[in-house]
């Protein structure tokens, strides 16, 4: 996971394309849980802010989903 300080540094047309592609990856799974979406989008090396934007959720919800995914892999 990248540090959150990088979230503010990402801007421009390439980031718009990354976000669009990320959105297209989760469109078929509209009814999927946030954890599932975060798991998919994390593979694109997106920040929590970017994932929240794509999923239409709060940044803290994305952080919680990431934490839940990490805890699930430890068991």
C-alpha positions as CSV (number, residue, x, y, z in Angstrom):
1,X,0.0,0.0,0.0
2,X,1.3,3.4,-0.9
3,X,1.6,6.2,1.6
4,X,-1.4,8.6,1.7
5,X,0.8,11.6,1.0
6,X,1.0,10.4,-2.6
7,X,-2.8,10.9,-3.0
8,X,-2.6,14.6,-3.4
9,X,0.2,14.4,-5.9
10,X,-1.7,12.4,-8.5
11,X,-3.5,14.6,-11.0
12,X,-3.7,14.9,-14.8
13,X,-5.1,13.1,-17.8
14,X,-3.3,9.8,-17.1
15,X,-4.9,9.6,-13.7
16,X,-8.3,10.2,-15.3
17,X,-7.7,7.3,-17.6
18,X,-6.6,5.1,-14.7
19,X,-9.8,6.0,-12.7
20,X,-12.0,5.3,-15.8
21,X,-10.4,1.9,-16.4
22,X,-10.7,1.1,-12.7
23,X,-14.4,2.1,-12.8
24,X,-15.0,-0.1,-15.8
25,X,-13.4,-3.1,-14.0
26,X,-16.0,-2.9,-11.2
27,X,-19.1,-1.9,-13.3
28,X,-20.1,-5.6,-13.9
29,X,-20.0,-6.1,-10.1
30,X,-22.2,-3.2,-9.1
31,X,-23.9,-5.3,-6.4
32,X,-20.5,-6.5,-5.1
33,X,-19.4,-5.5,-1.6
34,X,-17.0,-2.7,-1.0
35,X,-14.4,-5.2,0.1
36,X,-14.6,-7.0,-3.2
37,X,-14.3,-3.7,-5.1
38,X,-11.4,-2.6,-3.0
39,X,-9.7,-5.9,-3.5
40,X,-10.0,-5.5,-7.3
41,X,-9.0,-1.9,-7.4
42,X,-6.1,-2.3,-5.1
43,X,-4.4,-4.4,-7.8
44,X,-4.3,-1.2,-9.9
45,X,-2.2,0.4,-7.2
46,X,-4.8,3.1,-6.6
47,X,-4.8,5.2,-3.4
48,X,-7.6,5.1,-0.9
49,X,-8.9,8.4,-2.2
50,X,-9.0,7.2,-5.8
51,X,-10.8,4.0,-4.8
52,X,-13.3,6.0,-2.8
53,X,-13.9,8.2,-5.8
54,X,-14.4,5.2,-8.1
55,X,-16.7,3.4,-5.6
56,X,-18.6,6.5,-4.5
57,X,-17.8,5.9,-0.9
58,X,-15.9,7.5,2.0
59,X,-12.1,7.2,2.3
60,X,-12.5,5.8,5.8
61,X,-14.8,3.0,4.4
62,X,-12.1,2.1,1.9
63,X,-9.5,2.0,4.7
64,X,-11.7,-0.2,6.7
65,X,-12.3,-2.5,3.8
66,X,-8.5,-2.8,3.2
67,X,-8.0,-3.6,6.8
68,X,-10.7,-6.2,6.7
69,X,-9.1,-7.8,3.6
70,X,-5.7,-7.9,5.4
71,X,-7.2,-9.5,8.5
72,X,-9.0,-12.1,6.3
73,X,-5.8,-13.2,4.7
74,X,-4.1,-13.7,8.1
75,X,-6.6,-16.3,9.2
